[in-house]
Amino acid sequence: MSAPIHQDDRRRLRDLIVVGWSHAGQHAYVASLGIAIPYVIVSFHTNYATVGILLSVAAIAGSALQVLALVVRKTSARVLFTIQNIGSTLGAATAALAPGIYIFMTGRLIQSGAGWPQHPVGGSYLANRYPKTRGTTLSWHVTAGNMGTLLAPLLMPSIIATYGWRAAFWTLSALLVTTIVAVAVWLPSPWHRLTSTNDSAENEGPEGIGFWSRLRALIRQRPVFALLVAGSVAAGGQGIGIVGVYTPGYLHTSLHLSSLSLTVILTLLYAGAVVGPILMGSLADRRSHRGVLITNYGLGALALLLFAFSGKDLFSLSIFGIGIGIFSYSELSLRQTVFSDYLPPGMSRAGFGVFFTVSQSIGALWIAIIGITVADGGFRDAFVLMAVTFLAAALIVLWGTYKRKATTDHT
């Protein structure tokens, strides 16, 4: 009996690696974008307010498309991820060829629009395969994406300095090609729709009129609604969409740090983003999903404030940068874990579809808000605003989940 179990565990690990590498490619794009933006702004003679608005439009469009998870509940993850990664590769190539800021941002729009399956489909796919350790598993999914984020400061600054930002996006295109191959070849998910629900945990969900009634009832639950609102607010201080975009500009444009100092600080920040979700997710599984999420909000706000008021002290920027990496990049996996505690059987992909569509679509407005704040008041004001969003989200979660028990013993 032990051999089949061992083979099953190996298969699940392979799923996690392949889905995670796909996620890494999506994060590598956004992190590379953040590093390239100061140079792109100079090249195209634009400003952070314009860039922030355009980035926000792209993020809103991509986030809104996650609602498709409600429609394609039975479409295989392999098909969706393959299409996603082809689109992301085309987006990077478009950015590399762009003659101006609007075509450049069209590349981001293509990548954002194509990337909608990663969170709702990937999250439900993995949560179904690891139901007893959702906190750790979902944190590994986020961490895999953050490994892609970590690749950006290790590769892009030197490529930009030597060959220019266009070469950096061609390099990114080549990286994204490997995600297409990985999913298409190694993800053990069928190319066609399954007819038996026992064939794969990814194809789940009730059909018919009852599904939509259950979905509406789920959203009306106070904890579920509160977590959706908290995500929309906390997006103002979240890692990949905000921190990853504006921190490089702060270090380069505001503090005027050298390329070497910028690379070191960003590498440490993204290293924190890699280990943070794993540590916090494991702690949440051992302690309390809800309690660790709220604690993460408080510590994340503190790290953002201390980073903003560290001046040019490289040691302080490095230490507090690691803190930002840990807590800002752990928020999504922790909130997703708490949210999944309230999902009834058969509602995983649909629930995650609502989760990411609502919180990230509304939250994408923060990209423009932070960009305008940078243009009007400076980067320090922007980091203070990021911290405030985390504190507000903590209060919302406290209110929404108070005296309520989730469907597992972890909360």
The 8 nearest C-alpha neighbors of each residue, nearest first, counted from 0:
[[1, 2, 3, 4, 5, 6, 7, 8],
 [0, 2, 4, 3, 5, 6, 7, 8],
 [1, 3, 5, 4, 0, 6, 7, 8],
 [4, 2, 6, 5, 1, 7, 0, 8],
 [5, 3, 7, 1, 6, 2, 8, 0],
 [4, 6, 2, 8, 7, 3, 1, 9],
 [7, 5, 3, 9, 8, 4, 10, 2],
 [6, 8, 4, 10, 5, 9, 3, 11],
 [9, 7, 11, 5, 10, 6, 12, 4],
 [10, 8, 12, 6, 7, 11, 13, 5],
 [11, 9, 7, 13, 8, 12, 6, 14],
 [10, 12, 14, 8, 13, 9, 7, 15],
 [13, 11, 9, 15, 14, 10, 8, 16],
 [12, 14, 16, 10, 11, 15, 17, 9],
 [15, 13, 11, 17, 12, 16, 18, 186],
 [14, 16, 12, 18, 13, 17, 19, 11],
 [15, 17, 19, 13, 14, 18, 20, 12],
 [18, 16, 20, 14, 19, 15, 182, 13],
 [19, 17, 21, 15, 20, 16, 14, 22],
 [18, 20, 143, 22, 16, 17, 21, 140],
 [21, 19, 23, 17, 22, 18, 16, 24],
 [20, 22, 18, 178, 24, 19, 23, 17],
 [21, 23, 144, 19, 25, 20, 24, 18],
 [24, 22, 144, 147, 20, 26, 21, 25],
 [23, 25, 27, 21, 22, 26, 175, 147],
 [26, 24, 22, 28, 23, 27, 21, 29],
 [25, 27, 148, 23, 29, 28, 147, 144],
 [28, 26, 147, 148, 24, 30, 25, 29],
 [27, 29, 31, 26, 25, 30, 32, 24],
 [28, 30, 32, 26, 31, 27, 33, 25],
 [31, 29, 33, 27, 32, 148, 28, 243],
 [32, 30, 34, 28, 151, 33, 29, 27],
 [31, 33, 29, 35, 30, 34, 36, 28],
 [34, 32, 244, 30, 36, 31, 35, 243],
 [33, 35, 31, 32, 247, 36, 30, 37],
 [36, 34, 32, 38, 33, 37, 39, 31],
 [35, 37, 39, 33, 38, 34, 40, 32],
 [38, 36, 40, 39, 35, 248, 41, 34],
 [39, 37, 41, 36, 40, 35, 42, 164],
 [38, 40, 36, 42, 41, 37, 43, 35],
 [41, 39, 45, 37, 43, 38, 42, 44],
 [40, 42, 44, 38, 39, 43, 37, 45],
 [41, 43, 39, 40, 44, 38, 45, 99],
 [42, 44, 40, 41, 45, 99, 39, 100],
 [45, 43, 41, 40, 42, 46, 39, 100],
 [44, 46, 40, 43, 41, 49, 47, 50],
 [47, 45, 48, 49, 40, 50, 44, 374],
 [46, 48, 50, 49, 370, 51, 374, 373],
 [49, 47, 371, 370, 51, 50, 46, 374],
 [50, 48, 52, 51, 47, 46, 53, 45],
 [49, 51, 47, 53, 52, 48, 54, 46],
 [52, 50, 367, 370, 54, 48, 49, 53],
 [51, 53, 367, 55, 49, 54, 50, 48],
 [54, 52, 56, 50, 55, 51, 49, 57],
 [55, 53, 51, 57, 52, 56, 50, 58],
 [54, 56, 52, 58, 366, 367, 53, 57],
 [57, 55, 53, 59, 54, 58, 60, 52],
 [56, 58, 108, 54, 60, 55, 59, 61],
 [57, 59, 55, 61, 60, 363, 56, 62],
 [60, 58, 360, 62, 56, 363, 61, 57],
 [61, 59, 57, 63, 58, 62, 56, 112],
 [62, 60, 112, 111, 58, 64, 59, 63],
 [61, 63, 360, 59, 356, 64, 359, 65],
 [64, 62, 356, 60, 65, 360, 61, 59],
 [63, 65, 66, 61, 62, 67, 115, 60],
 [66, 64, 115, 356, 67, 63, 62, 352],
 [65, 67, 64, 68, 352, 356, 69, 63],
 [68, 66, 70, 65, 69, 64, 71, 352],
 [67, 69, 352, 66, 71, 70, 65, 349],
 [70, 68, 349, 67, 66, 72, 71, 352],
 [69, 71, 67, 68, 72, 66, 349, 73],
 [72, 70, 74, 68, 73, 69, 67, 75],
 [71, 73, 70, 74, 69, 68, 202, 348],
 [72, 74, 202, 71, 75, 192, 203, 193],
 [75, 73, 71, 192, 72, 76, 202, 78],
 [76, 74, 77, 78, 189, 73, 192, 188],
 [75, 77, 79, 78, 80, 188, 74, 120],
 [76, 78, 75, 80, 188, 79, 81, 182],
 [79, 77, 81, 76, 75, 80, 190, 82],
 [78, 80, 76, 82, 81, 77, 83, 116],
 [81, 79, 83, 77, 82, 78, 76, 84],
 [82, 80, 78, 84, 83, 79, 179, 183],
 [83, 81, 85, 79, 80, 84, 86, 78],
 [84, 82, 113, 80, 114, 86, 81, 85],
 [83, 85, 87, 86, 179, 81, 82, 80],
 [84, 86, 82, 88, 87, 83, 81, 179],
 [87, 85, 89, 113, 83, 84, 88, 110],
 [86, 88, 110, 90, 84, 89, 85, 113],
 [89, 87, 172, 85, 91, 90, 175, 86],
 [88, 90, 92, 86, 87, 91, 93, 85],
 [91, 89, 106, 110, 87, 109, 93, 88],
 [90, 92, 94, 88, 172, 93, 89, 168],
 [93, 91, 95, 89, 94, 90, 172, 169],
 [94, 92, 106, 90, 96, 91, 95, 97],
 [95, 93, 103, 106, 97, 91, 92, 96],
 [94, 96, 165, 92, 168, 93, 97, 169],
 [95, 97, 93, 94, 92, 98, 165, 103],
 [96, 98, 103, 94, 102, 99, 95, 93],
 [99, 97, 96, 102, 100, 103, 43, 101],
 [100, 98, 97, 101, 102, 43, 103, 42],
 [99, 101, 103, 102, 43, 104, 98, 97],
 [102, 100, 104, 103, 99, 105, 97, 53],
 [103, 101, 105, 97, 104, 100, 99, 106],
 [102, 104, 94, 97, 100, 101, 105, 106],
 [103, 105, 107, 101, 106, 102, 100, 108],
 [106, 104, 102, 108, 107, 103, 101, 109],
 [107, 105, 90, 94, 93, 109, 104, 108],
 [106, 108, 104, 110, 105, 109, 111, 90],
 [107, 109, 57, 105, 111, 106, 110, 112],
 [110, 108, 90, 106, 112, 107, 111, 113],
 [111, 109, 87, 90, 107, 113, 108, 112],
 [112, 110, 61, 108, 114, 113, 109, 107],
 [113, 111, 61, 109, 110, 114, 108, 115],
 [112, 114, 83, 86, 110, 111, 115, 109],
 [115, 113, 83, 111, 112, 116, 110, 117],
 [114, 116, 65, 117, 113, 61, 64, 112],
 [117, 115, 120, 114, 118, 119, 79, 65],
 [118, 116, 121, 115, 120, 114, 119, 22],
 [117, 119, 121, 122, 120, 116, 115, 355],
 [120, 118, 351, 352, 122, 121, 116, 348],
 [121, 119, 116, 123, 122, 118, 117, 124],
 [120, 122, 124, 117, 118, 123, 119, 125],
 [123, 121, 119, 118, 125, 124, 120, 126],
 [122, 124, 348, 126, 347, 120, 125, 121],
 [123, 125, 201, 121, 122, 127, 126, 120],
 [126, 124, 128, 127, 122, 123, 121, 129],
 [127, 125, 123, 129, 128, 130, 133, 124],
 [128, 126, 125, 130, 124, 129, 200, 123],
 [127, 129, 125, 126, 130, 200, 124, 11],
 [128, 130, 126, 127, 132, 131, 133, 125],
 [131, 129, 133, 127, 126, 132, 128, 125],
 [132, 130, 129, 133, 134, 126, 128, 284],
 [133, 131, 134, 135, 129, 130, 136, 284],
 [132, 134, 136, 130, 135, 126, 137, 129],
 [135, 133, 280, 336, 137, 132, 136, 284],
 [134, 136, 280, 138, 281, 133, 132, 137],
 [137, 135, 133, 139, 138, 134, 132, 140],
 [138, 136, 140, 139, 134, 135, 133, 332],
 [137, 139, 276, 141, 135, 332, 140, 136],
 [140, 138, 142, 136, 137, 141, 143, 277],
 [139, 141, 137, 143, 138, 142, 19, 136],
 [142, 140, 138, 144, 139, 143, 332, 145],
 [143, 141, 145, 139, 273, 144, 140, 138],
 [144, 142, 19, 146, 140, 145, 141, 23],
 [145, 143, 23, 22, 141, 147, 142, 146],
 [144, 146, 148, 142, 147, 273, 143, 272],
 [147, 145, 149, 143, 148, 144, 273, 23],
 [148, 146, 23, 27, 145, 150, 144, 26],
 [147, 149, 145, 27, 26, 146, 30, 150],
 [148, 150, 146, 269, 147, 151, 145, 152],
 [151, 149, 147, 153, 148, 152, 154, 146],
 [150, 152, 31, 155, 154, 153, 149, 148],
 [153, 151, 154, 262, 155, 266, 150, 156],
 [152, 154, 150, 151, 155, 149, 266, 262],
 [155, 153, 151, 152, 156, 157, 150, 158],
 [154, 156, 158, 151, 157, 152, 167, 159],
 [157, 155, 159, 158, 160, 154, 152, 262],
 [156, 158, 160, 159, 155, 161, 154, 153],
 [159, 157, 155, 161, 160, 156, 162, 167],
 [160, 158, 163, 164, 156, 162, 157, 161],
 [159, 161, 157, 158, 163, 156, 162, 164],
 [162, 160, 158, 159, 157, 163, 156, 166],
 [161, 163, 159, 158, 166, 160, 164, 167],
 [164, 162, 159, 165, 166, 160, 161, 158],
 [163, 165, 159, 167, 166, 35, 168, 162],
 [166, 164, 95, 168, 167, 163, 169, 96],
 [165, 167, 169, 164, 168, 163, 162, 170],
 [166, 168, 164, 170, 165, 169, 158, 155],
 [167, 169, 171, 95, 170, 165, 166, 91],
 [170, 168, 172, 166, 171, 167, 95, 92],
 [171, 169, 167, 173, 168, 172, 166, 174],
 [170, 172, 168, 174, 169, 173, 175, 167],
 [173, 171, 169, 88, 175, 170, 91, 174],
 [172, 174, 170, 176, 171, 175, 169, 177],
 [175, 173, 171, 172, 176, 177, 170, 24],
 [176, 174, 172, 178, 177, 88, 173, 24],
 [175, 177, 173, 179, 178, 174, 88, 172],
 [178, 176, 180, 175, 179, 174, 181, 173],
 [177, 179, 181, 21, 175, 176, 180, 182],
 [180, 178, 176, 84, 177, 81, 182, 181],
 [179, 181, 177, 183, 178, 182, 184, 176],
 [182, 180, 178, 184, 185, 179, 183, 177],
 [183, 181, 186, 184, 179, 185, 180, 81],
 [182, 184, 180, 181, 81, 179, 185, 77],
 [185, 183, 181, 182, 180, 186, 187, 179],
 [186, 184, 181, 182, 187, 183, 17, 180],
 [185, 187, 182, 188, 14, 184, 17, 77],
 [188, 186, 185, 189, 14, 77, 10, 184],
 [187, 189, 77, 186, 75, 76, 190, 199],
 [190, 188, 191, 75, 187, 77, 192, 193],
 [189, 191, 78, 77, 75, 188, 192, 76],
 [192, 190, 189, 193, 75, 74, 78, 188],
 [191, 193, 74, 73, 75, 194, 190, 189],
 [194, 192, 195, 191, 198, 196, 202, 189],
 [193, 195, 192, 196, 198, 197, 202, 191],
 [196, 194, 197, 198, 193, 199, 202, 192],
 [195, 197, 198, 199, 202, 194, 203, 193],
 [196, 198, 195, 199, 200, 202, 194, 193],
 [199, 197, 196, 195, 193, 200, 194, 202],
 [200, 198, 201, 197, 202, 196, 188, 193],
 [199, 201, 202, 127, 203, 128, 124, 198],
 [200, 202, 124, 199, 203, 127, 123, 75],
 [203, 201, 73, 200, 199, 196, 72, 204],
 [204, 202, 345, 201, 200, 196, 73, 72],
 [203, 205, 345, 346, 206, 72, 202, 347],
 [206, 204, 210, 345, 207, 203, 209, 346],
 [205, 207, 210, 204, 208, 209, 211, 203],
 [208, 206, 209, 210, 205, 211, 212, 204],
 [207, 209, 210, 211, 212, 206, 213, 205],
 [210, 208, 212, 207, 211, 213, 206, 205],
 [209, 211, 213, 208, 212, 205, 206, 207],
 [212, 210, 214, 213, 209, 208, 215, 207],
 [211, 213, 209, 215, 214, 210, 216, 208],
 [214, 212, 216, 210, 211, 215, 217, 209],
 [213, 215, 211, 217, 212, 216, 210, 218],
 [216, 214, 212, 218, 217, 213, 211, 219],
 [215, 217, 213, 219, 214, 218, 212, 220],
 [216, 218, 214, 215, 219, 220, 213, 223],
 [219, 217, 215, 220, 216, 224, 223, 214],
 [220, 218, 216, 217, 221, 224, 215, 223],
 [219, 221, 223, 218, 217, 222, 224, 216],
 [220, 222, 224, 223, 399, 225, 219, 400],
 [223, 221, 399, 400, 225, 224, 220, 226],
 [224, 222, 226, 220, 225, 221, 218, 227],
 [223, 225, 221, 227, 226, 222, 218, 220],
 [226, 224, 399, 222, 228, 227, 223, 221],
 [225, 227, 229, 223, 228, 224, 230, 222],
 [226, 228, 224, 230, 225, 358, 229, 354],
 [229, 227, 225, 231, 230, 226, 224, 232],
 [230, 228, 392, 226, 232, 231, 227, 395],
 [229, 231, 358, 233, 227, 232, 228, 234],
 [230, 232, 358, 362, 228, 229, 234, 361],
 [231, 233, 229, 230, 234, 388, 392, 235],
 [234, 232, 388, 389, 230, 235, 392, 236],
 [233, 235, 237, 362, 236, 232, 231, 230],
 [236, 234, 233, 365, 385, 388, 237, 232],
 [237, 235, 385, 234, 233, 241, 388, 389],
 [238, 236, 234, 327, 241, 235, 233, 239],
 [239, 237, 328, 242, 327, 241, 240, 243],
 [238, 240, 243, 241, 242, 237, 29, 26],
 [241, 239, 238, 243, 244, 237, 242, 366],
 [240, 242, 244, 243, 238, 237, 239, 245],
 [243, 241, 238, 244, 246, 245, 239, 240],
 [242, 244, 239, 241, 30, 238, 245, 246],
 [243, 245, 33, 241, 242, 246, 240, 30],
 [246, 244, 248, 242, 247, 243, 241, 249],
 [245, 247, 249, 248, 242, 243, 244, 250],
 [248, 246, 250, 249, 245, 34, 251, 33],
 [249, 247, 251, 245, 252, 246, 250, 37],
 [250, 248, 253, 246, 247, 252, 251, 378],
 [249, 251, 254, 247, 248, 256, 253, 252],
 [252, 250, 255, 248, 256, 249, 254, 253],
 [253, 251, 248, 255, 249, 254, 250, 37],
 [252, 254, 249, 255, 250, 251, 248, 378],
 [253, 255, 250, 256, 251, 252, 249, 311],
 [256, 254, 251, 252, 253, 250, 257, 249],
 [257, 255, 251, 254, 250, 260, 261, 258],
 [256, 258, 260, 259, 261, 255, 251, 262],
 [257, 259, 261, 260, 262, 256, 156, 251],
 [258, 260, 262, 257, 261, 263, 256, 264],
 [261, 259, 263, 257, 262, 258, 256, 264],
 [262, 260, 258, 264, 259, 263, 265, 257],
 [261, 263, 259, 265, 260, 152, 264, 266],
 [264, 262, 260, 266, 261, 265, 267, 259],
 [265, 263, 317, 267, 261, 266, 262, 268],
 [266, 264, 268, 262, 267, 263, 261, 269],
 [265, 267, 263, 269, 264, 268, 152, 262],
 [268, 266, 270, 264, 265, 269, 321, 263],
 [269, 267, 321, 324, 320, 265, 271, 270],
 [268, 270, 272, 149, 271, 266, 267, 324],
 [269, 271, 267, 273, 272, 268, 266, 149],
 [272, 270, 324, 325, 321, 269, 268, 273],
 [273, 271, 324, 269, 325, 275, 270, 328],
 [272, 274, 142, 270, 145, 271, 275, 146],
 [273, 275, 271, 277, 272, 276, 278, 270],
 [274, 276, 325, 278, 272, 271, 277, 273],
 [277, 275, 329, 138, 279, 278, 280, 274],
 [278, 276, 280, 138, 275, 274, 279, 281],
 [279, 277, 275, 281, 276, 280, 282, 274],
 [278, 280, 282, 276, 281, 277, 275, 283],
 [281, 279, 135, 134, 283, 277, 282, 138],
 [280, 282, 135, 284, 278, 283, 279, 277],
 [281, 283, 279, 285, 280, 284, 286, 278],
 [282, 284, 288, 287, 280, 286, 281, 285],
 [285, 283, 281, 282, 134, 286, 280, 287],
 [286, 284, 282, 283, 281, 287, 409, 288],
 [287, 285, 283, 284, 282, 288, 409, 291],
 [288, 286, 283, 410, 290, 409, 289, 291],
 [287, 289, 283, 410, 291, 337, 290, 409],
 [290, 288, 292, 287, 410, 291, 337, 293],
 [289, 291, 287, 293, 292, 288, 294, 410],
 [290, 292, 294, 293, 288, 289, 283, 295],
 [293, 291, 295, 289, 290, 294, 333, 288],
 [294, 292, 296, 393, 290, 295, 291, 289],
 [295, 293, 291, 297, 296, 292, 290, 298],
 [294, 296, 292, 298, 293, 297, 326, 299],
 [297, 295, 299, 293, 389, 294, 298, 393],
 [296, 298, 294, 300, 299, 295, 390, 301],
 [299, 297, 301, 295, 300, 296, 302, 294],
 [298, 300, 326, 296, 302, 301, 297, 327],
 [301, 299, 386, 303, 297, 298, 302, 389],
 [300, 302, 298, 304, 299, 303, 305, 297],
 [303, 301, 299, 305, 319, 323, 304, 300],
 [304, 302, 306, 300, 301, 305, 386, 382],
 [305, 303, 307, 301, 306, 302, 383, 300],
 [304, 306, 302, 308, 307, 303, 309, 301],
 [305, 307, 303, 319, 309, 304, 308, 316],
 [306, 308, 304, 379, 305, 309, 382, 303],
 [309, 307, 305, 306, 310, 304, 379, 303],
 [310, 308, 306, 307, 315, 312, 305, 316],
 [309, 311, 308, 312, 307, 254, 316, 306],
 [312, 310, 313, 309, 254, 316, 256, 315],
 [313, 311, 315, 314, 310, 309, 316, 317],
 [312, 314, 316, 315, 311, 317, 260, 264],
 [313, 315, 317, 316, 312, 318, 319, 311],
 [316, 314, 318, 317, 312, 313, 309, 319],
 [315, 317, 313, 319, 314, 320, 318, 306],
 [316, 318, 320, 314, 264, 315, 319, 313],
 [319, 317, 315, 321, 320, 316, 314, 322],
 [318, 320, 322, 321, 306, 316, 302, 317],
 [321, 319, 268, 317, 323, 322, 318, 316],
 [320, 322, 268, 271, 324, 319, 318, 323],
 [323, 321, 319, 325, 320, 324, 302, 326],
 [324, 322, 320, 327, 326, 321, 325, 302],
 [325, 323, 272, 271, 268, 321, 322, 269],
 [324, 326, 275, 271, 272, 322, 323, 328],
 [325, 327, 299, 329, 323, 328, 295, 324],
 [328, 326, 238, 237, 323, 329, 330, 324],
 [327, 329, 238, 272, 326, 330, 324, 325],
 [330, 328, 276, 326, 327, 331, 332, 325],
 [331, 329, 333, 328, 327, 332, 334, 326],
 [330, 332, 334, 333, 329, 335, 328, 237],
 [331, 333, 335, 138, 334, 329, 330, 137],
 [334, 332, 336, 330, 335, 331, 292, 329],
 [335, 333, 337, 331, 336, 332, 330, 338],
 [336, 334, 338, 332, 333, 337, 331, 339],
 [335, 337, 333, 339, 338, 334, 134, 332],
 [338, 336, 334, 340, 339, 335, 288, 289],
 [337, 339, 335, 340, 336, 341, 334, 223],
 [338, 340, 336, 342, 341, 337, 335, 347],
 [339, 341, 337, 338, 405, 406, 342, 407],
 [340, 342, 339, 405, 338, 406, 343, 223],
 [341, 343, 339, 340, 346, 347, 344, 350],
 [344, 342, 346, 345, 341, 347, 406, 340],
 [345, 343, 346, 342, 347, 204, 203, 205],
 [344, 346, 204, 203, 347, 205, 343, 348],
 [347, 345, 349, 204, 350, 344, 343, 348],
 [346, 348, 350, 123, 349, 345, 351, 342],
 [349, 347, 123, 351, 350, 346, 352, 119],
 [348, 350, 69, 352, 346, 351, 347, 68],
 [351, 349, 347, 353, 352, 348, 346, 354],
 [350, 352, 354, 119, 348, 353, 349, 347],
 [351, 353, 349, 119, 68, 350, 66, 354],
 [354, 352, 356, 350, 351, 355, 357, 66],
 [355, 353, 351, 352, 356, 357, 350, 358],
 [354, 356, 359, 358, 352, 357, 353, 351],
 [355, 357, 65, 353, 63, 62, 360, 66],
 [358, 356, 360, 355, 359, 354, 353, 361],
 [357, 359, 231, 230, 355, 227, 362, 361],
 [358, 360, 362, 355, 62, 361, 363, 356],
 [361, 359, 59, 62, 363, 63, 362, 357],
 [362, 360, 363, 359, 231, 358, 364, 357],
 [361, 363, 231, 359, 234, 364, 360, 365],
 [364, 362, 365, 360, 59, 361, 55, 58],
 [363, 365, 362, 366, 367, 55, 361, 368],
 [364, 366, 368, 235, 363, 367, 362, 369],
 [365, 367, 55, 369, 364, 368, 51, 363],
 [366, 368, 51, 52, 370, 55, 365, 369],
 [369, 367, 365, 371, 370, 366, 372, 364],
 [368, 370, 372, 366, 371, 367, 381, 365],
 [369, 371, 51, 367, 48, 373, 372, 368],
 [370, 372, 48, 374, 368, 373, 369, 375],
 [373, 371, 369, 375, 370, 374, 376, 381],
 [374, 372, 377, 378, 370, 371, 376, 375],
 [373, 375, 371, 372, 48, 377, 376, 47],
 [376, 374, 372, 373, 371, 377, 48, 370],
 [377, 375, 372, 373, 380, 374, 378, 381],
 [376, 378, 373, 379, 380, 374, 375, 372],
 [377, 379, 381, 373, 380, 249, 382, 376],
 [380, 378, 382, 381, 307, 377, 383, 308],
 [381, 379, 383, 378, 382, 377, 376, 384],
 [380, 382, 378, 384, 379, 383, 372, 369],
 [383, 381, 385, 379, 384, 380, 307, 303],
 [384, 382, 380, 386, 385, 381, 304, 379],
 [383, 385, 387, 381, 382, 386, 380, 388],
 [384, 386, 236, 382, 235, 388, 383, 387],
 [387, 385, 300, 383, 389, 384, 388, 303],
 [386, 388, 384, 390, 389, 385, 391, 383],
 [389, 387, 233, 391, 385, 386, 390, 232],
 [390, 388, 233, 392, 296, 386, 387, 391],
 [389, 391, 393, 387, 392, 388, 297, 296],
 [392, 390, 388, 394, 393, 389, 387, 395],
 [391, 393, 229, 395, 389, 394, 390, 233],
 [394, 392, 390, 293, 396, 391, 395, 296],
 [393, 395, 397, 391, 392, 396, 398, 390],
 [394, 396, 392, 398, 397, 393, 229, 399],
 [397, 395, 399, 393, 398, 394, 400, 225],
 [398, 396, 394, 395, 399, 400, 401, 393],
 [399, 397, 395, 396, 401, 400, 394, 225],
 [398, 400, 222, 225, 396, 221, 397, 401],
 [401, 399, 222, 403, 397, 398, 396, 402],
 [400, 402, 403, 398, 399, 397, 396, 222],
 [403, 401, 400, 404, 399, 398, 397, 222],
 [402, 404, 400, 401, 405, 222, 399, 410],
 [403, 405, 410, 402, 406, 400, 407, 408],
 [406, 404, 341, 340, 407, 410, 403, 408],
 [405, 407, 340, 341, 404, 408, 342, 343],
 [408, 406, 405, 409, 340, 410, 404, 341],
 [407, 409, 410, 406, 405, 404, 287, 340],
 [408, 410, 287, 407, 288, 284, 286, 283],
 [409, 287, 288, 289, 408, 405, 404, 407]]
